[in-house]
Every structure is written in C-alpha cells, then in structure tokens.
C-alpha cells in the first residue's frame, strides 16, 4: 500500500469531483453518498501524514524517546562573518521542539534575551532550564528545547562563539484551541 500526502487544494478538488459525479442520484443514494463523502473528507483531514522535514531523526528518537509524531524544527548554527543561525526566524506551535545544531567545529552558545521576553515566556524558559545552551563544542552538537505548553509570543535569542554574535527569534504561534 502506498500512502500519498494530499494537500488542501487536492482535498478540495477531490470533494468537488465527488459532488459533481453525484448529480442525478436518488435521495436515498444521495444521503449515503453524502455520508461516505463526509467520512472520506474527515479521514483525509484527520490522517494527514506528518511533515517529513519535522520528524525527529534516529538519534533524537533513541536519546529522548521521541516518536515520528513529534515535530522537531532545526536551526543550523555556524560561523561565517559572525555567528549565524539558519533559519534566523522560526514559527513553531505549542508542543513542537526546536534543536540548535552546530554545523562546524567552532564553539557556539545560544542565549535567550530574557529582558526582551514577556514575564510568562521568561518563566517558561527558566523553569525548564532552557534559557541558555551549554557550549556546543563540536560538529553536530545539539541543544534541544521543548515548547510544550509554551506561552505564545516572540522568543529572541543571541548566538555567541568565536566571532561577532548573531541573533534570531523563535515565534510560538497562538494556539487555535484544538
């Protein structure tokens, strides 16, 4: 069996095709078709495959017990003209994880700008010991943060290391109530 990820436009097109082909059916078969269509559409929306780019790798699964349903965003940290984060701006949902990964052999450190955070965001980071990373001393060293139950808002950070400091921001999107 092959699983194909269907995007929002494809779902709407599928719904449109199902509706068009139902023209001229009896009321009884129309009710049955409507129920079937609703079930198919609900299944498509509910069973959307996880984004492969956000799946944790084997190392995170083994060391942190993450599953393929966990969403992990990656920020590569490197030294160029100065300390650099790629991407330097990231939007995450409450419950997502973010990993800062050193992509070179230089020393890097991530520190959130506590004075620039709201009181709730600051308490959140400090209570979990996530306000600053340990020094990332080698290539592929990681600093992994959880944003489980994180207050929505901007989380600006600074990068320190061997060159001029860099900056970035993580934005925790407001929960949509689901």
Steps between C-alpha positions, in 0.01 A plus 500: 500500500636841406413806710484828312482831681207707379517876535210735575442585129492128413244439776275773362539363147410149625193636675401687183534185285291298746229767496494529116469124448200482738265691269179310420511252788194402699449665842590176678825452309574873538480468882726194489741678264500811723581292807773316310643827366500654849682194634761508224562873543522468880748214463713702260518794740549290814759261359732750343850358501757679716734741322815293422721806553377529862534133597764429763805310378605165647734664751221715650266202504755287684633762743180691578235237430337708227261343252440578134196703609720749687582815303863614515614822331873534430709816520851454359764701685827586326777754490527723194581868518338468843288246683210397273171314546319348204213572505532806722121523541281201573127460572406201716184370666462427867625144548767520229868454571790706366854372468800725447766296318864605461599445137872573547777439752481847658359575847142630508260601774131592484363747759144626506464875557318477832449878528318494164258224600160534661479386863323171410748413224794578728358280780435223248861493372658539844279234664621243245863618498467592134606865520855423382679209339816340623793570267458305177862387465501275196332440169148355536473606868136575581295714734140373499214704646138410551221750448236276662252737671713800405329839508446646154736777399849594385807332650804700380844346550865584450778279371845527653820324403824567320384797293260791526170396652195414296130528570178321428146452621263212561133592480253277680171532311182546701309178555192461282310328781527142370 
